[in-house]
Each structure stands twice: as structure tokens, then as C-alpha cells.
Amino acid sequence: MPKVAIAPMLDWTDRHYRYFMRKITANTILYTEMIVADAIIHGNQNNLLEHNVIEHPLIIQLGGSNPDKLVTASQICEQYGYTGINLNVGCPSDRVKSGKFGACLMNDAHLVGKCLIKMQKSVSIPVSIKQRIGLGYNEDYNFLKEFVQTIQEYGITQFIIHARNAILGTLTPKQNREIPPLRYDYVYQLKTDFPHLNIMINGGIKTIDEIKTHLQYVDGVMIGREAYYNPYLFNKIEQFIIKSQTTYTNRLEIVMAQYAIGDIQGCYKELINLIHK
């Protein structure tokens, strides 16, 4: 079955959104928002980590760069029943950079590798990495290749690659999703150079045809903002990409189902789509 996922998006992929999306797609892999390891260790764990089993498969994304803290947070996440853990090595925000996690970690592949392998050894669920193709304005495939080579030497096999550089310090997170050019060819080349790795591509993907094209070269496709603006796209993904035997619901049925459980947020979201489609 082709792997399709919805990207972790801060303030967007919360538990209400994920529950709503399960009314549309049974097989898409869902991700939480990024949660900092310190918040899990010292914060309200139930508030941060509780979710409905209907959301599975559900992967939690962690932020951090301290191996011991990431291990503790990973073990807690496993206890809460998540199906996988992902380390954020792609977020370009200044706040994340000041905490020494996110995209800036691409400057220290060995630290990332140590974090990931300690996390993986501490839990029985898969651990993966989500990263950019590079940093700054210099597009250099060799930098990307060497980074991935180092990480895979630590035993990590699952990579999600946002096919843009992260430009730190001068661009906002929104600009970092739009200004750096997409280099899908770099991600395709990674799969050629590391055929044993599981490579999922991310960045600017919006249509069924685009998904089909990417799946000719990589193992999976992750959808970002389009998954929020156009959630019903995933009904078509179930039919034409995943080709599951799910009973497909129309928009009105989804709206009524959300209304019945009192999910006004999800109901409103799909009503907007009903109006505009």
C-alpha cells in the first residue's frame, strides 16, 4: 500500500483535526504537532499526549537535541500508544533555533544521529527523522547526501525530506515554505543512492497527479498545507492512490457525523469546503 501522510503542522494538526480527518481517510498516516521533549517531561502529559485510538496510525513529532531528554520523552510517548516517533530536524523558526532543535541541527549530523539511535533503542516503535535538503542559499546535493549517510550509519532507515533548503535568520517560517526552491530531484536522487532507506517526500504537493508522479521515485508522499485547506482531497487519495476498500463518504455525511459528536470545528471546516467545491 502506498504511504501517504499528513505533515505535522503547529496549531493545525491537533487532536480535533486528526479525529475529523479519520472521517475522510482511514489509511493516511497522521502526525501530531511538534511537541518539545521538555514539555512532555515537565508539562501536563495528558493534555499534550492523550488522543483517540481512531487516529491511528498516528506518529508523534518531537523537538529537542538532548539525547537523554528525547529518550525520556520517547518512552512516555510509547506508553501513550503512539505508533511511531519522529524527530524534527526541519523547522526553521528563530524560536526553535534558539532552543537548538529544528533545521539548525543539520549542522551537526552526529548529534542528530546520537539522538535518534538512543531514542530507537529505548522504544519498540519506529523512530524517523523529518528534515530539509539543506541550509542557507547554497543548494548542495553532496551536503544532503553526506547528512543522510551519517544518519543512516546510526541505524535510522526512515526519512521524511522537505524538498527545500531552510534559510535561517532572514526568512520567516512562512517564507521558508514558499521562497526556497523545491528540489524534488534531490530527494529522488537520495532514493537512488540509498535504495535500502525508506524515503518520503514533502513540500508543495497538492494534487493526485503530483502524488502519482512522486511515487514513481520515492516510497511515500507527505502533504502539508493542502491537507488543511482541502481535506476532502484525502477521500480521493483513499480511492485512487491507496486504493483501499473503505466505504467512501460524501461531504454532507461527514458534516453530519461531525455535528453529531459536537465537533463544531470539523463541521465548520467541511461546510466551508461544501460551499467552495
For each residue, the residues with C-beta under 8 A, 3 or more apart:
1: 27 242 243 244
2: 215 220 221 241 242
3: 29 200 219 220 221
4: 27 28 29 211 220 221 222 223 234 237 241 242
5: 28 29 30 31 59 160 200 220 221 222 223
6: 13 21 28 29 30 31 222 223 224 227 234
7: 13 31 202 222 223 224 227
8: 13 31 32 33 34 61 86 88 130
9: 12 13 33 224 225 228
10: 33 34
11: 14 33
12: 9 17 33 228
13: 6 7 8 9 17 18 30 31 32 33
14: 11 17 18 32 33
15: 18 19 50 51 52 55
16: 19 20 263 265 266
17: 12 13 14 20 21 228 265 266
18: 13 14 15 21 22 30 32 51 55 58
19: 15 16 22 23 52 54 55 263 266
20: 16 17 23 24 231 258 263 265 266 269 270
21: 6 17 18 24 25 28 30 227 231 234
22: 18 19 25 26 30 54 55
23: 19 20 249 254 257 258 266
24: 20 21 231 232 234 235 238 249 254
25: 21 22 28 234 235 237 238 246
26: 22 238 244 246
27: 1 4 238 242 244 246
28: 4 5 6 21 25 234 237 238 242
29: 3 4 5 6 57 58 59
30: 5 6 13 18 21 22 55 57 58 59
31: 5 6 7 8 13 58 59 60 61 86
32: 8 13 14 18 35 51 58 59 60 61 82
33: 8 9 10 11 12 13 14 61
34: 8 10 61 62 63 88 91
35: 32 39 40 48 49 60 61 62 63 73
36: 39 40 62 63 64 99 101
37: 40 41 62 63 64 66 69 70 72 73
38: 41 42 43 64 69
39: 35 36 42 43 48
40: 35 36 37 43 45 48 49 62 72 73 76 77
41: 37 38 69 72 73 76
42: 38 39
43: 38 39 40 47 48
44: 47 48
45: 40 48 49 76 80
46: 49 50
47: 43 44 50
48: 35 39 40 43 44 45
49: 35 40 45 46 60 76 77 80 82
50: 15 46 47 80
51: 15 18 32 55 58 80 81
52: 15 19 55
53: 56 81
54: 19 22
55: 15 18 19 22 30 51 52 58
56: 53 81 83
57: 29 30 83 84
58: 18 29 30 31 32 51 55 82 83
59: 5 29 30 31 32 82 83 84 85 86 128
60: 31 32 35 49 77 82 84 85 86
61: 8 31 32 33 34 35 85 86 87 88 130
62: 34 35 36 37 40 70 73 74 77 85 86 87 88
63: 34 35 36 37 87 88 91 96 99 101 102
64: 36 37 38 69 70 73 87 99 101 115
65: 70 99 100 101 105 111 112 115
66: 37 69 70 115
67: 70 71 114 115 118 119
68: 71 72 118
69: 37 38 41 64 66 72 73
70: 37 62 64 65 66 67 73 74 87 115 118 119
71: 67 68 74 75 118 119 122
72: 37 40 41 68 69 75 76
73: 35 37 40 41 62 64 69 70 76 77
74: 62 70 71 77 78 85 119 122 123 127
75: 71 72 78 79 122 123
76: 40 41 45 49 72 73 79 80
77: 40 49 60 62 73 74 80 82 85 123
78: 74 75 81 82 85 123 124 125
79: 75 76
80: 45 49 50 51 76 77
81: 51 53 56 78
82: 32 49 58 59 60 77 78 85 125
83: 56 57 58 59 125 126
84: 57 59 60 125 126 127 128
85: 59 60 61 62 74 77 78 82 119 123 125 126 127 128
86: 8 31 59 60 61 62 127 128 129 130 160
87: 61 62 63 64 70 112 115 116 119 127 128 129 130
88: 8 34 61 62 63 91 96 101 102 130
89: 101 102 103 105 106 112 129 130 131 132
90: 102 103 130 131 132 162 166
91: 34 63 88 96 101 102 103 173
92: 96 97 102 103 132 166 167 168 171 173 176
93: 96 97 102 172 173
94: 97 98 168 169
95: 98 99
96: 63 88 91 92 93 99 101 102 103 104
97: 92 93 94 100 102 103 104 168 169
98: 94 95
99: 36 63 64 65 95 96 102
100: 65 97 104 105
101: 36 63 64 65 88 89 91 96 104 105
102: 63 88 89 90 91 92 93 96 97 99 105
103: 89 90 91 92 96 97 106 131 132 135 166 168
104: 96 97 100 101 107 135 168
105: 65 89 100 101 102 108 111 112
106: 89 103 109 112 131 132 134 135 147 166
107: 104 135
108: 105 111 112
109: 106 112 113 146 147 150 151
110: 113 114 150
111: 65 105 108 114 115
112: 65 87 89 105 106 108 109 115 116 129 151
113: 109 110 116 117 150 151 153 154 156
114: 67 110 111 117 118 154
115: 64 65 66 67 70 87 111 112 118 119
116: 87 112 113 119 120 127 129 151 154 156
117: 113 114 120 121 154 155 156
118: 67 68 70 71 114 115 121 122
119: 67 70 71 74 85 87 115 116 122 123 127
120: 116 117 123 126 127 155 156
121: 117 118
122: 71 74 75 118 119
123: 74 75 77 78 85 119 120 127
124: 78
125: 78 82 83 84 85
126: 83 84 85 120 158
127: 74 84 85 86 87 116 119 120 123 156 158
128: 59 84 85 86 87 156 158 159 160
129: 86 87 89 112 116 151 156 158 159 160
130: 8 61 86 87 88 89 90 160 161 162 202
131: 89 90 103 106 147 159 160 161 162
132: 89 90 92 103 106 135 161 162 164 165 166
133: 139 144 161 162 163 164 165 183 186 187
134: 106 138 139 140 143 144 165 166
135: 103 104 106 107 132 138 143 165 166 167 168
136: 165 167 168
137: 165 167
138: 134 135 143 165
139: 133 134 165 181 183 186
140: 134 143 144
141: 144 145 186 189
142: 145 146
143: 134 135 138 140 146 147
144: 133 134 140 141 147 148 186 190
145: 141 142 148 149 189 190 193
146: 109 142 143 149 150
147: 106 109 131 143 144 150 151
148: 144 145 151 152 159 190 194 197
149: 145 146 152 153 194
150: 109 110 113 146 147 153 154
151: 109 112 113 116 129 147 148 154 156 159
152: 148 149 155 156 157 194 197
153: 113 149 150
154: 113 114 116 117 150 151
155: 117 120 152
156: 113 116 117 120 127 128 129 151 152 159
157: 152 196 197 198
158: 126 127 128 129 197 198 200
159: 128 129 131 148 151 156 190 197 198 199 200
160: 5 86 128 129 130 131 200 201 202 222
161: 130 131 132 133 186 187 190 199 200 201 202
162: 90 130 131 132 133 202 203
163: 133 182 183 184 186 187 201 202 203 204
164: 132 133 176 177 180 181 182 183 203
165: 132 133 134 135 136 137 138 139 180
166: 90 92 103 106 132 134 135 176 180
167: 92 135 136 137 170 171 175 176 179 180
168: 92 94 97 103 104 135 136 171
169: 94 97
170: 167
171: 92 167 168 175 176 179 180
172: 93 175 176
173: 91 92 93 176 177
174: 177 178
175: 167 171 172 178 179
176: 92 164 166 167 171 172 173 179 180
177: 164 173 174 224 225
178: 174 175
179: 167 171 175 176
180: 164 165 166 167 171 176
181: 139 164
182: 163 164 203 204
183: 133 139 163 164 186 187
184: 163 187 188 201 203 214 217
185: 188 189
186: 133 139 141 144 161 163 183 189 190
187: 133 161 163 183 184 190 191 199 201 217 218
188: 184 185 191 192 217 218
189: 141 145 185 186 192 193
190: 144 145 148 159 161 186 187 193 194 197 199
191: 187 188 194 195 197 199 217 218 219
192: 188 189 195
193: 145 189 190
194: 148 149 152 190 191 197 199
195: 191 192
196: 157
197: 148 152 157 158 159 190 191 194
198: 157 158 159 219 220
199: 159 161 187 190 191 194 218 219 220
200: 3 5 158 159 160 161 218 219 220 221 222
201: 160 161 163 184 187 205 214 217 218 220 221 222
202: 7 130 160 161 162 163 205 221 222 223 224
203: 162 163 164 182 184 224
204: 163 182 224
205: 201 202 210 211 214 221 222 223 224 226
206: 210 223 226 230 233
207: 210 211
208: 211 212 233 236 237 240 241
209: 212 213
210: 205 206 207 213 214
211: 4 205 207 208 214 215 221 223 237 241
212: 208 209 215 216 241
213: 209 210 216 217
214: 184 201 205 210 211 217 218 221
215: 2 211 212 218 220 221 241
216: 212 213
217: 184 187 188 191 201 213 214
218: 187 188 191 199 200 201 214 215 221
219: 3 191 198 199 200
220: 2 3 4 5 198 199 200 201 215
221: 2 3 4 5 200 201 202 205 211 214 215 218
222: 4 5 6 7 160 200 201 202 205
223: 4 5 6 7 202 205 206 211 226 227 233
224: 6 7 9 177 202 203 204 205 227
225: 9 177 228 229
226: 205 206 223 229 230 233
227: 6 7 21 223 224 230 231 233 234
228: 9 12 17 225 231
229: 225 226
230: 206 226 227 233 273
231: 20 21 24 227 228 234 269 270 273
232: 24 235 236 251 254 270 273 277
233: 206 208 223 226 227 230 236 237
234: 4 6 21 24 25 28 227 231 237 238
235: 24 25 232 238 239 248 249
236: 208 232 233 239 240 241
237: 4 25 28 208 211 233 234 240 241 242
238: 24 25 26 27 28 234 235 241 242 243 244 246 248
239: 235 236 242 243 244 248
240: 208 236 237 243
241: 2 4 208 211 212 215 236 237 238
242: 1 2 4 27 28 237 238 239
243: 1 238 239 240
244: 1 26 27 238 239
245:
246: 25 26 27 238
247:
248: 235 238 239
249: 23 24 235 253 254 257
250: 253 254
251: 232 254 255 270 273 274 277
252: 255 256 274
253: 249 250 256 257
254: 23 24 232 249 250 251 257 258 270
255: 251 252 258 259 267 270 271 274
256: 252 253 259 260
257: 23 249 253 254 260 261
258: 20 23 254 255 261 263 266 267 270
259: 255 256 262 263 264 267
260: 256 257
261: 257 258
262: 259
263: 16 19 20 258 259 266 267
264: 259 267 268
265: 16 17 20 268 269
266: 16 17 19 20 23 258 263 269 270
267: 255 258 259 263 264 270 271
268: 264 265 271 272
269: 20 231 265 266 272 273
270: 20 231 232 251 254 255 258 266 267 273 274
271: 255 267 268 274 275
272: 268 269 275 276
273: 230 231 232 251 269 270 276 277
274: 251 252 255 270 271 277
275: 271 272
276: 272 273
277: 232 251 273 274
